[in-house]
Amino acid sequence: MFDDIIEGALPGHVVLDERDIVAFLDSRPVFDGHTLVVPRQHFATLAELPPGLLAPLMAAGRRVAAAQRVALGAEGAFFALNEIVSQSVPHVHLHVLPRRRGDGLRGFLWPRHRYSDAVEAEAVAAALRRALPAPDELRP
């Protein structure tokens, strides 16, 4: 499924599209702006992911989190990288959830919702794209 989004065969609300990494909105987000950051090349598990792609994956997640703060008013971010167990799509992916105090996120069981339509989802993706810092703009 993610491969089809990456290749353009399935629609996806892309937030970031770079040589090795792609990020798009989760179709069933915990919160609006919930973004999946994935390697462009298919790797089902972390064990298969080349070590050289882990840093770019996390760096892209860091940039998406920064965009969520600017575009969506998020106060922070929650990162989750799950594999195999409870993984609905066997493709390494980093969840980046925008967080706010009192947002109700508790542990790893969270309610999800759908965007009301593709227009709403695209508006969120576009806001994140506009706010997305360049790779060299985030320094410790």
ABEGO torsion letter per residue (X at the ends): XAAAAAAGABBBBBABBBAABBBBBBABBABBGBBBBBBABBBABAAABBAAAAAAAAAAAAAAAAAAAAAAGBABBBBBBBBGBGBABBBBBBBBBBBBBGAGBBEABBBBBBBABAAAAAAAAAAAAAABBBAAABBX
